Every structure is written in structure tokens, then in C-alpha cells.
Amino acid sequence: MSGRILTVAQQKGGSGKTTLAAHLAVALAAKSGEPVAILDVDPQGSLGTWYEAREETLGEDETGLEFRTASGWGARREARSLARSHGYVIIDTPPKTDTDAKPAIDAADFVIVPIQPTPVDLWATSQTIDLAAREDTPALLVMNRVPPRASLTGEMADAIAASGYDTLGARLGNRTVFASAMGRGASVTENAPSSKAAQEVNLLIEELVSRVG
């Protein structure tokens, strides 16, 4: 087995990176039926905190995921090691640092870039796209924390399309149910499977799997 390594990266903070990583991991494990590992290379350790909450809620042996941490160049080695025994490896990276993100991007088959629909986020995203390009790793943008019925969202969707960046059509809304699920060490597909948020995650996973295999 040689699994897919998906690195969630965004140089700008506050993009919902960790929330996206956690939801990708849970949904990919459910959809693929394959083992999934998560690798936290962000010194803040938010993904690790989520995983600990998951262990408390479900039990240490019932999380459905394998968790590891790494830093610097160790991330590339750890990710490739995990990929030998897992269908997917999801890596959460720190914002604002090429040094820690670069090895995780280098190891990845795809970089998943969450972007909020604002001009500042689009400007910042170019740094992440450039970093992925330097490592010769394809990048896929995911519109995240999208506010409902905002005229700016439509304008930004057009701006992102005009940028030429490869962007998935599925979007995740700015919904409190995401934060609620994360606090319990869960995902919205587990805590609120009939919610609009869960539908959005499922659509995203379907599109993502069709792209990355």
C-alpha cells in the first residue's frame, strides 16, 4: 500500500485549516474504508488537542484514526512512513512559516489550501500556491468559512476563478456546528449527519476523491 498524502496548508492564519484537516480525515476514513492517519506539524498542536478530545469521547482504541506529530524535516519522513500502511495521510501545517510547511508540502501528493472568500485571504494564498509550486506539488483550493448570502462571496469566487488557481467546486459554510463538533473531538458528519454542514463535507469528499484518487 502507498496511500495518498494530503497536506492542508495556508500561510494566512484563521483559515480553518485544522477544522478542514480533521473533517477530511474522518470523512475519508468513512468513505474509503481504508486506514487514515493524521500528522500534526503545527507547534500550536490544535489537531492533537482535537484528537485527545476524540479519544476521551470515543475511547483510545475507537478513534478510527492514527495520530502522529512531527516537526521540520521529520514531517516528510513520518508522512511517507505512514503512507505505507494507510490509505490517506492528512497533514496539518502551521501558518506563516515556510520552514515547517515546506517538508510537509514536499511529501504531499496534493496540497489542500483552505481560503476564506475575502481579498486579503486571496492575496495571502498566493504565497502558499508559490510554495507548493516550488515543491512541484499540485494545489487545490477549498473555499472555507463561506458566509451565507454575502455578495462578496460571489465576487471572490469570480476573483479566485480569474486567478487561475485550481479550486474545488464544493464549499464549506461558516457554520457554528463545525466548532461544536471539533470541541467534542468529532466531525459534523458524525455529530450532525443530516445537517447542511455534513452535506457540504460529503460533497467536498466526493469531489476531492475524484481528483486525488
Secondary structure, DSSP 8 states (H G I E B T S, - for coil): ---EEEEE--SSTTS-HHHHHHHHHHHHHHHH-S-EEEEE--TT-HHHHHHHHHHHHH-TT-SSSEEEE--TTHHHHHHHHHHTT-SEEEEE--SS-HHHHHHHHHH-SEEEEEE-SSHHHHHHHHHHHHHHHHTT--EEEEE-SB-TT-HHHHHHHHHHHHHT--B-S---B--HHHHHHHHTT--HHHH-TTSHHHHHHHHHHHHHHHHH-
